[in-house]
Amino acid sequence: MQQLDLFGRPDLGSGLGPSSLQKNAAEFLDHCRNSRRLAIHTTRAYTSALADFTNRIGLDARPGGVSREHLHEYARHLGVERKLK
């Protein structure tokens, strides 16, 4: 059976399962849903944003490998390509 990443897509990683970044994102989303009991629309928005971010920097990224430049590039993406402020 093929493993799925935290966004329900086939895991295309190394075959070792989700990356640490994906695991951290999944834990954060679980915390938002279960501990913080955030609204479903909020958790959907967070899920979408995290999926977009991990796709932009690469699915195999590790949390310690996310640089300030990754974050700046993603912020530019949101402002220019997605026209968000």
KEROLUM-680355 format. One record per residue: residue in one letter; x, y, z of N, C-alpha, C, O in turn. Coordinates in pm, 1 decimal, m for minus. Example, Ala and Ser with C-alpha at 12.3 -4.5 7.8 and 13.67 -1.06 7.14 Angstrom:
residues 2
<tido rest="A" n_X="1319.0" n_Y="m569.0" n_Z="780.0" ca_X="1230.0" ca_Y="m450.0" ca_Z="780.0" c_X="1320.0" c_Y="m330.0" c_Z="780.0" o_X="1423.6" o_Y="m331.9" o_Z="846.5"/>
<tido rest="S" n_X="1285.0" n_Y="m225.0" n_Z="708.0" ca_X="1367.0" ca_Y="m106.0" ca_Z="714.0" c_X="1290.0" c_Y="3.0" c_Z="787.0" o_X="1340.9" o_Y="113.8" o_Z="803.9"/>
***
This chain:
residues 85
<tido rest="M" n_X="84.0" n_Y="m117.1" n_Z="0.0" ca_X="0.0" ca_Y="0.0" ca_Z="0.0" c_X="89.5" c_Y="124.7" c_Z="0.0" o_X="185.0" o_Y="133.3" o_Z="77.2"/>
<tido rest="Q" n_X="57.7" n_Y="220.4" n_Z="m86.8" ca_X="138.3" ca_Y="340.6" ca_Z="m99.8" c_X="111.9" c_Y="435.2" c_Z="15.8" o_X="m2.4" o_Y="456.3" o_Z="56.3"/>
<tido rest="Q" n_X="221.7" n_Y="492.8" n_Z="69.2" ca_X="207.3" ca_Y="587.6" ca_Z="179.0" c_X="165.5" c_Y="722.4" c_Z="126.3" o_X="205.9" o_Y="763.2" o_Z="17.4"/>
<tido rest="L" n_X="83.1" n_Y="792.7" n_Z="204.9" ca_X="38.6" ca_Y="926.3" ca_Z="169.2" c_X="108.6" c_Y="1027.0" c_Z="257.7" o_X="140.2" o_Y="998.4" o_Z="373.2"/>
<tido rest="D" n_X="132.9" n_Y="1146.1" n_Z="202.5" ca_X="189.5" ca_Y="1251.4" ca_Z="284.9" c_X="78.7" c_Y="1314.0" c_Z="369.0" o_X="m35.8" o_Y="1269.2" o_Z="363.6"/>
<tido rest="L" n_X="111.8" n_Y="1417.0" n_Z="446.4" ca_X="11.9" ca_Y="1472.5" ca_Z="537.5" c_X="m102.5" c_Y="1541.6" c_Z="465.4" o_X="m204.6" o_Y="1572.1" o_Z="526.9"/>
<tido rest="F" n_X="m87.0" n_Y="1566.9" n_Z="335.3" ca_X="m191.1" ca_Y="1632.6" ca_Z="258.6" c_X="m273.6" c_Y="1533.2" c_Z="177.0" o_X="m355.3" o_Y="1574.1" o_Z="94.5"/>
<tido rest="G" n_X="m252.8" n_Y="1401.4" n_Z="199.4" ca_X="m331.1" ca_Y="1299.3" ca_Z="133.0" c_X="m282.3" c_Y="1263.5" c_Z="m6.3" o_X="m350.3" o_Y="1191.9" o_Z="m79.8"/>
<tido rest="R" n_X="m163.8" n_Y="1313.3" n_Z="m43.1" ca_X="m107.2" ca_Y="1282.4" ca_Z="m174.3" c_X="m8.8" c_Y="1167.9" c_Z="m159.8" o_X="43.7" o_Y="1145.5" o_Z="m50.7"/>
<tido rest="P" n_X="17.5" n_Y="1094.3" n_Z="m268.3" ca_X="119.2" ca_Y="988.8" ca_Z="m260.6" c_X="252.4" c_Y="1048.2" c_Z="m217.3" o_X="294.6" o_Y="1152.0" o_Z="m268.3"/>
<tido rest="D" n_X="318.3" n_Y="981.9" n_Z="m122.8" ca_X="447.7" ca_Y="1028.5" ca_Z="m75.0" c_X="551.2" c_Y="1000.3" c_Z="m182.2" o_X="575.8" o_Y="884.7" o_Z="m216.9"/>
<tido rest="L" n_X="611.7" n_Y="1105.9" n_Z="m234.7" ca_X="710.6" ca_Y="1092.8" ca_Z="m340.6" c_X="852.4" c_Y="1102.4" c_Z="m287.3" o_X="947.2" o_Y="1116.6" o_Z="m364.6"/>
<tido rest="G" n_X="867.3" n_Y="1094.9" n_Z="m157.8" ca_X="998.4" ca_Y="1108.3" ca_Z="m94.5" c_X="1086.1" c_Y="987.0" c_Z="m119.3" o_X="1069.7" o_Y="915.3" o_Z="m218.0"/>
<tido rest="S" n_X="1177.4" n_Y="965.9" n_Z="m29.7" ca_X="1279.0" ca_Y="862.8" ca_Z="m46.0" c_X="1226.2" c_Y="722.7" c_Z="m20.4" o_X="1302.5" o_Y="626.4" o_Z="m27.2"/>
<tido rest="G" n_X="1098.9" n_Y="709.3" n_Z="8.7" ca_X="1045.8" ca_Y="578.3" ca_Z="45.0" c_X="1051.5" c_Y="554.8" c_Z="195.1" o_X="1005.2" o_Y="451.7" o_Z="243.9"/>
<tido rest="L" n_X="1107.6" n_Y="649.3" n_Z="267.7" ca_X="1119.7" ca_Y="636.5" ca_Z="412.1" c_X="1003.7" c_Y="702.1" c_Z="485.0" o_X="1003.9" o_Y="710.4" o_Z="607.8"/>
<tido rest="G" n_X="905.3" n_Y="748.3" n_Z="410.3" ca_X="791.2" ca_Y="814.0" ca_Z="471.3" c_X="803.5" c_Y="963.8" c_Z="460.7" o_X="893.8" o_Y="1014.4" o_Z="394.1"/>
<tido rest="P" n_X="713.9" n_Y="1035.5" n_Z="525.5" ca_X="712.4" ca_Y="1180.8" ca_Z="516.0" c_X="840.2" c_Y="1243.0" c_Z="570.8" o_X="902.9" o_Y="1187.6" o_Z="661.0"/>
<tido rest="S" n_X="878.5" n_Y="1357.2" n_Z="516.8" ca_X="996.1" ca_Y="1427.3" ca_Z="567.1" c_X="968.9" c_Y="1480.7" c_Z="706.9" o_X="854.4" o_Y="1485.4" o_Z="751.9"/>
<tido rest="S" n_X="1073.9" n_Y="1520.2" n_Z="773.9" ca_X="1058.3" ca_Y="1579.1" ca_Z="906.9" c_X="971.9" c_Y="1703.8" c_Z="901.2" o_X="891.7" o_Y="1728.9" o_Z="991.1"/>
<tido rest="L" n_X="988.7" n_Y="1782.7" n_Z="794.0" ca_X="907.1" ca_Y="1902.7" ca_Z="779.7" c_X="759.7" c_Y="1865.6" c_Z="769.9" o_X="675.4" o_Y="1929.8" o_Z="832.5"/>
<tido rest="Q" n_X="728.0" n_Y="1763.2" n_Z="692.4" ca_X="589.3" ca_Y="1718.4" ca_Z="680.4" c_X="538.2" c_Y="1665.5" c_Z="813.9" o_X="423.6" o_Y="1691.1" o_Z="850.7"/>
<tido rest="K" n_X="621.8" n_Y="1592.2" n_Z="886.5" ca_X="580.1" ca_Y="1540.6" ca_Z="1017.9" c_X="552.9" c_Y="1654.9" c_Z="1114.6" o_X="454.3" o_Y="1653.2" o_Z="1188.4"/>
<tido rest="N" n_X="642.1" n_Y="1755.0" n_Z="1113.4" ca_X="620.4" ca_Y="1870.3" ca_Z="1200.6" c_X="492.7" c_Y="1943.5" c_Z="1163.4" o_X="417.6" o_Y="1986.1" o_Z="1251.2"/>
<tido rest="A" n_X="467.6" n_Y="1958.6" n_Z="1034.3" ca_X="344.9" ca_Y="2025.0" ca_Z="989.4" c_X="223.0" c_Y="1945.9" c_Z="1033.5" o_X="124.7" o_Y="2003.9" o_Z="1079.8"/>
<tido rest="A" n_X="228.3" n_Y="1814.0" n_Z="1019.7" ca_X="115.7" ca_Y="1729.1" ca_Z="1060.2" c_X="90.4" c_Y="1741.4" c_Z="1210.2" o_X="m24.6" o_Y="1748.9" o_Z="1253.4"/>
<tido rest="E" n_X="197.4" n_Y="1743.6" n_Z="1289.6" ca_X="182.1" ca_Y="1759.0" ca_Z="1434.2" c_X="121.9" c_Y="1895.5" c_Z="1468.1" o_X="36.3" o_Y="1906.2" o_Z="1555.9"/>
<tido rest="F" n_X="167.3" n_Y="1999.6" n_Z="1397.8" ca_X="112.9" ca_Y="2133.2" ca_Z="1420.1" c_X="m36.6" c_Y="2136.9" c_Z="1387.4" o_X="m115.8" o_Y="2192.6" o_Z="1463.4"/>
<tido rest="L" n_X="m74.3" n_Y="2077.4" n_Z="1274.1" ca_X="m215.5" ca_Y="2076.4" ca_Z="1235.1" c_X="m299.7" c_Y="1996.1" c_Z="1333.5" o_X="m411.9" o_Y="2035.8" o_Z="1365.0"/>
<tido rest="D" n_X="m247.4" n_Y="1883.7" n_Z="1382.5" ca_X="m318.1" ca_Y="1806.5" ca_Z="1486.0" c_X="m336.3" c_Y="1890.4" c_Z="1612.1" o_X="m443.1" o_Y="1889.2" o_Z="1673.3"/>
<tido rest="H" n_X="m231.6" n_Y="1963.1" n_Z="1650.6" ca_X="m239.6" ca_Y="2050.0" ca_Z="1768.1" c_X="m347.3" c_Y="2156.5" c_Z="1747.6" o_X="m425.5" o_Y="2184.5" o_Z="1838.4"/>
<tido rest="C" n_X="m351.2" n_Y="2215.4" n_Z="1628.5" ca_X="m452.1" ca_Y="2318.5" ca_Z="1598.6" c_X="m593.2" c_Y="2262.2" c_Z="1608.2" o_X="m683.6" o_Y="2326.8" o_Z="1661.2"/>
<tido rest="R" n_X="m611.0" n_Y="2140.0" n_Z="1556.0" ca_X="m744.4" ca_Y="2078.8" ca_Z="1556.2" c_X="m785.1" c_Y="2030.9" c_Z="1695.2" o_X="m895.8" o_Y="2058.6" o_Z="1741.4"/>
<tido rest="N" n_X="m694.9" n_Y="1959.0" n_Z="1761.1" ca_X="m731.7" ca_Y="1887.9" ca_Z="1883.8" c_X="m708.4" c_Y="1967.2" c_Z="2011.5" o_X="m795.8" o_Y="1972.0" o_Z="2098.0"/>
<tido rest="S" n_X="m591.9" n_Y="2029.4" n_Z="2024.5" ca_X="m561.8" ca_Y="2102.2" ca_Z="2148.1" c_X="m619.9" c_Y="2242.7" c_Z="2146.5" o_X="m681.8" o_Y="2286.5" o_Z="2243.4"/>
<tido rest="R" n_X="m599.6" n_Y="2312.2" n_Z="2036.7" ca_X="m646.7" ca_Y="2450.1" ca_Z="2027.1" c_X="m792.0" c_Y="2458.0" c_Z="1982.8" o_X="m858.5" o_Y="2559.3" o_Z="2004.4"/>
<tido rest="R" n_X="m841.6" n_Y="2350.8" n_Z="1920.7" ca_X="m979.3" ca_Y="2344.6" ca_Z="1870.8" c_X="m1013.3" c_Y="2464.2" c_Z="1780.2" o_X="m1117.6" o_Y="2528.1" o_Z="1793.7"/>
<tido rest="L" n_X="m919.8" n_Y="2491.4" n_Z="1686.9" ca_X="m942.2" ca_Y="2601.1" ca_Z="1592.9" c_X="m1052.6" c_Y="2564.6" c_Z="1495.0" o_X="m1080.6" o_Y="2446.9" o_Z="1472.1"/>
<tido rest="A" n_X="m1113.6" n_Y="2664.8" n_Z="1438.7" ca_X="m1223.0" ca_Y="2644.8" ca_Z="1344.1" c_X="m1175.2" c_Y="2566.1" c_Z="1222.4" o_X="m1058.4" o_Y="2574.7" o_Z="1184.3"/>
<tido rest="I" n_X="m1264.0" n_Y="2491.0" n_Z="1162.8" ca_X="m1231.6" ca_Y="2407.6" ca_Z="1047.3" c_X="m1176.7" c_Y="2492.2" c_Z="932.6" o_X="m1086.2" o_Y="2448.4" o_Z="861.6"/>
<tido rest="H" n_X="m1230.2" n_Y="2612.0" n_Z="913.9" ca_X="m1181.4" ca_Y="2699.0" ca_Z="806.4" c_X="m1036.9" c_Y="2742.2" c_Z="832.0" o_X="m957.6" o_Y="2753.7" o_Z="738.6"/>
<tido rest="T" n_X="m1003.7" n_Y="2765.9" n_Z="957.9" ca_X="m867.3" ca_Y="2804.0" ca_Z="994.6" c_X="m771.2" c_Y="2689.7" c_Z="968.1" o_X="m665.1" o_Y="2709.9" o_Z="909.0"/>
<tido rest="T" n_X="m807.7" n_Y="2569.3" n_Z="1011.5" ca_X="m717.8" ca_Y="2455.6" ca_Z="990.0" c_X="m706.2" c_Y="2421.7" c_Z="841.4" o_X="m600.3" o_Y="2377.9" o_Z="796.6"/>
<tido rest="R" n_X="m812.8" n_Y="2441.2" n_Z="764.9" ca_X="m803.0" ca_Y="2421.5" ca_Z="619.6" c_X="m705.7" c_Y="2521.4" c_Z="558.3" o_X="m624.6" o_Y="2485.7" o_Z="472.9"/>
<tido rest="A" n_X="m714.4" n_Y="2646.4" n_Z="602.2" ca_X="m623.8" ca_Y="2749.7" ca_Z="550.9" c_X="m479.5" c_Y="2717.2" c_Z="588.3" o_X="m389.6" o_Y="2731.3" o_Z="505.4"/>
<tido rest="Y" n_X="m456.5" n_Y="2673.9" n_Z="712.3" ca_X="m321.6" ca_Y="2636.5" ca_Z="754.5" c_X="m271.5" c_Y="2517.4" c_Z="672.9" o_X="m156.1" o_Y="2515.4" o_Z="630.1"/>
<tido rest="T" n_X="m357.7" n_Y="2418.9" n_Z="651.5" ca_X="m318.7" ca_Y="2301.1" ca_Z="573.0" c_X="m280.1" c_Y="2342.1" c_Z="432.0" o_X="m178.6" o_Y="2296.7" o_Z="379.3"/>
<tido rest="S" n_X="m359.7" n_Y="2426.7" n_Z="371.6" ca_X="m331.9" ca_Y="2473.6" ca_Z="236.1" c_X="m200.4" c_Y="2552.3" c_Z="230.5" o_X="m119.4" o_Y="2532.5" o_Z="140.0"/>
<tido rest="A" n_X="m180.3" n_Y="2640.6" n_Z="327.0" ca_X="m58.5" ca_Y="2721.6" ca_Z="329.9" c_X="65.2" c_Y="2634.9" c_Z="350.4" o_X="167.7" o_Y="2656.4" o_Z="285.7"/>
<tido rest="L" n_X="55.8" n_Y="2537.1" n_Z="440.3" ca_X="170.5" ca_Y="2448.8" ca_Z="463.2" c_X="199.0" c_Y="2361.2" c_Z="342.1" o_X="315.1" o_Y="2335.4" o_Z="310.3"/>
<tido rest="A" n_X="94.6" n_Y="2315.3" n_Z="274.3" ca_X="113.9" ca_Y="2235.7" ca_Z="152.6" c_X="181.8" c_Y="2320.1" c_Z="45.8" o_X="274.9" o_Y="2274.1" o_Z="m20.2"/>
<tido rest="D" n_X="135.6" n_Y="2442.9" n_Z="28.7" ca_X="194.8" ca_Y="2533.2" ca_Z="m69.6" c_X="340.8" c_Y="2560.0" c_Z="m35.8" o_X="426.5" o_Y="2556.6" o_Z="m124.1"/>
<tido rest="F" n_X="369.5" n_Y="2586.6" n_Z="91.0" ca_X="506.5" ca_Y="2614.8" ca_Z="134.2" c_X="597.9" c_Y="2495.6" c_Z="109.2" o_X="706.2" o_Y="2511.8" o_Z="53.0"/>
<tido rest="T" n_X="555.7" n_Y="2375.7" n_Z="150.4" ca_X="642.4" ca_Y="2259.0" ca_Z="131.2" c_X="661.6" c_Y="2227.6" c_Z="m16.7" o_X="768.2" o_Y="2180.3" o_Z="m56.0"/>
<tido rest="N" n_X="560.7" n_Y="2252.9" n_Z="m99.0" ca_X="577.3" ca_Y="2234.2" ca_Z="m243.0" c_X="676.9" c_Y="2334.1" c_Z="m300.6" o_X="755.2" o_Y="2299.8" o_Z="m389.2"/>
<tido rest="R" n_X="674.3" n_Y="2458.0" n_Z="m250.6" ca_X="764.6" ca_Y="2561.6" ca_Z="m302.0" c_X="909.4" c_Y="2533.1" c_Z="m265.3" o_X="998.6" o_Y="2556.7" o_Z="m346.8"/>
<tido rest="I" n_X="935.4" n_Y="2482.8" n_Z="m144.4" ca_X="1074.6" ca_Y="2461.7" ca_Z="m104.0" c_X="1121.8" c_Y="2319.5" c_Z="m126.9" o_X="1241.5" o_Y="2292.2" o_Z="m118.5"/>
<tido rest="G" n_X="1030.7" n_Y="2229.1" n_Z="m155.5" ca_X="1068.1" ca_Y="2089.8" ca_Z="m179.5" c_X="1016.2" c_Y="1999.1" c_Z="m70.2" o_X="1029.8" o_Y="2028.0" o_Z="48.7"/>
<tido rest="L" n_X="957.3" n_Y="1890.5" n_Z="m111.8" ca_X="896.1" ca_Y="1798.1" ca_Z="m16.5" c_X="996.2" c_Y="1728.6" c_Z="73.7" o_X="959.6" o_Y="1679.9" o_Z="180.7"/>
<tido rest="D" n_X="1123.5" n_Y="1723.1" n_Z="31.6" ca_X="1222.2" ca_Y="1651.8" ca_Z="112.4" c_X="1295.7" c_Y="1743.2" c_Z="209.5" o_X="1393.1" o_Y="1700.7" o_Z="271.7"/>
<tido rest="A" n_X="1251.5" n_Y="1866.8" n_Z="223.9" ca_X="1317.0" ca_Y="1962.4" ca_Z="312.8" c_X="1305.8" c_Y="1917.7" c_Z="457.9" o_X="1209.1" o_Y="1853.0" o_Z="497.9"/>
<tido rest="R" n_X="1403.9" n_Y="1952.8" n_Z="532.8" ca_X="1406.4" ca_Y="1926.6" ca_Z="676.6" c_X="1385.2" c_Y="2058.4" c_Z="749.0" o_X="1427.4" o_Y="2162.3" o_Z="698.3"/>
<tido rest="P" n_X="1321.0" n_Y="2058.4" n_Z="866.4" ca_X="1295.4" ca_Y="2183.9" ca_Z="936.8" c_X="1420.9" c_Y="2268.1" c_Z="956.3" o_X="1416.2" o_Y="2389.8" o_Z="938.4"/>
<tido rest="G" n_X="1531.9" n_Y="2206.7" n_Z="992.3" ca_X="1656.9" ca_Y="2280.4" ca_Z="1011.7" c_X="1714.6" c_Y="2334.2" c_Z="882.2" o_X="1802.4" o_Y="2420.5" o_Z="884.5"/>
<tido rest="G" n_X="1666.1" n_Y="2284.1" n_Z="768.6" ca_X="1715.9" ca_Y="2328.1" ca_Z="639.7" c_X="1636.2" c_Y="2441.3" c_Z="578.8" o_X="1668.5" o_Y="2488.3" o_Z="469.8"/>
<tido rest="V" n_X="1532.5" n_Y="2485.5" n_Z="647.6" ca_X="1452.1" ca_Y="2597.6" ca_Z="598.1" c_X="1522.2" c_Y="2726.0" c_Z="639.5" o_X="1537.6" o_Y="2754.6" o_Z="758.3"/>
<tido rest="S" n_X="1564.4" n_Y="2802.5" n_Z="539.9" ca_X="1641.4" ca_Y="2923.4" ca_Z="566.8" c_X="1552.5" c_Y="3047.5" c_Z="565.2" o_X="1436.2" o_Y="3043.6" o_Z="525.1"/>
<tido rest="R" n_X="1610.5" n_Y="3154.5" n_Z="609.3" ca_X="1542.5" ca_Y="3283.2" ca_Z="603.3" c_X="1509.1" c_Y="3316.8" c_Z="458.2" o_X="1403.3" o_Y="3373.2" o_Z="430.5"/>
<tido rest="E" n_X="1598.9" n_Y="3282.5" n_Z="365.4" ca_X="1574.7" ca_Y="3308.1" ca_Z="222.8" c_X="1453.5" c_Y="3228.7" c_Z="172.7" o_X="1376.6" o_Y="3279.7" o_Z="91.2"/>
<tido rest="H" n_X="1435.2" n_Y="3104.3" n_Z="220.3" ca_X="1314.6" ca_Y="3027.7" ca_Z="184.8" c_X="1189.0" c_Y="3104.7" c_Z="226.1" o_X="1093.1" o_Y="3115.5" o_Z="149.7"/>
<tido rest="L" n_X="1191.7" n_Y="3157.5" n_Z="347.3" ca_X="1075.0" ca_Y="3229.2" ca_Z="398.9" c_X="1050.6" c_Y="3358.4" c_Z="321.5" o_X="936.2" o_Y="3391.8" o_Z="290.5"/>
<tido rest="H" n_X="1157.9" n_Y="3431.1" n_Z="290.2" ca_X="1142.9" ca_Y="3553.6" ca_Z="211.7" c_X="1090.7" c_Y="3522.7" c_Z="72.0" o_X="1004.3" o_Y="3593.8" o_Z="20.6"/>
<tido rest="E" n_X="1142.6" n_Y="3417.5" n_Z="10.9" ca_X="1098.0" ca_Y="3379.6" ca_Z="m123.3" c_X="950.6" c_Y="3340.5" c_Z="m120.7" o_X="875.7" o_Y="3375.0" o_Z="m212.2"/>
<tido rest="Y" n_X="908.8" n_Y="3269.3" n_Z="m17.3" ca_X="768.8" ca_Y="3229.7" ca_Z="m6.4" c_X="679.8" c_Y="3352.3" c_Z="15.8" o_X="571.0" o_Y="3361.2" o_Z="m41.1"/>
<tido rest="A" n_X="725.6" n_Y="3446.1" n_Z="97.8" ca_X="649.2" ca_Y="3569.4" ca_Z="120.0" c_X="635.0" c_Y="3647.4" c_Z="m11.1" o_X="528.6" o_Y="3702.4" o_Z="m39.6"/>
<tido rest="R" n_X="742.9" n_Y="3652.2" n_Z="m91.2" ca_X="733.6" ca_Y="3717.2" ca_Z="m222.9" c_X="631.6" c_Y="3644.6" c_Z="m310.1" o_X="552.1" o_Y="3708.3" o_Z="m379.3"/>
<tido rest="H" n_X="633.8" n_Y="3512.8" n_Z="m306.9" ca_X="537.6" ca_Y="3432.1" ca_Z="m382.6" c_X="394.6" c_Y="3468.9" c_Z="m343.3" o_X="308.7" o_Y="3487.2" o_Z="m429.5"/>
<tido rest="L" n_X="369.9" n_Y="3479.4" n_Z="m213.7" ca_X="235.2" ca_Y="3513.3" ca_Z="m167.8" c_X="194.2" c_Y="3652.7" c_Z="m214.3" o_X="80.2" o_Y="3673.8" o_Z="m255.8"/>
<tido rest="G" n_X="286.4" n_Y="3746.7" n_Z="m207.5" ca_X="254.7" ca_Y="3884.1" ca_Z="m245.5" c_X="243.5" c_Y="3905.3" c_Z="m394.9" o_X="154.6" o_Y="3977.4" o_Z="m440.1"/>
<tido rest="V" n_X="331.3" n_Y="3844.4" n_Z="m472.6" ca_X="335.8" ca_Y="3870.1" ca_Z="m616.4" c_X="245.8" c_Y="3774.0" c_Z="m692.8" o_X="158.7" o_Y="3817.3" o_Z="m768.2"/>
<tido rest="E" n_X="266.1" n_Y="3645.0" n_Z="m674.1" ca_X="193.3" ca_Y="3546.2" ca_Z="m753.4" c_X="50.1" c_Y="3524.6" c_Z="m704.1" o_X="m42.1" o_Y="3510.6" o_Z="m784.4"/>
<tido rest="R" n_X="32.3" n_Y="3522.1" n_Z="m574.1" ca_X="m101.6" ca_Y="3496.8" ca_Z="m520.2" c_X="m172.8" c_Y="3625.7" c_Z="m480.2" o_X="m290.2" o_Y="3624.3" o_Z="m443.3"/>
<tido rest="K" n_X="m100.4" n_Y="3736.6" n_Z="m488.2" ca_X="m154.6" ca_Y="3869.5" ca_Z="m458.0" c_X="m216.9" c_Y="3878.7" c_Z="m319.1" o_X="m322.7" o_Y="3938.6" o_Z="m300.0"/>
<tido rest="L" n_X="m148.0" n_Y="3817.3" n_Z="m222.7" ca_X="m191.5" ca_Y="3826.8" ca_Z="m82.8" c_X="m105.2" c_Y="3929.1" c_Z="m10.9" o_X="10.3" o_Y="3950.9" o_Z="m47.3"/>
<tido rest="K" n_X="m161.5" n_Y="3990.8" n_Z="90.1" ca_X="m85.7" ca_Y="4089.3" ca_Z="167.0" c_X="m58.7" c_Y="4037.9" c_Z="305.5" o_X="4.3" o_Y="4106.8" o_Z="385.7"/>
***
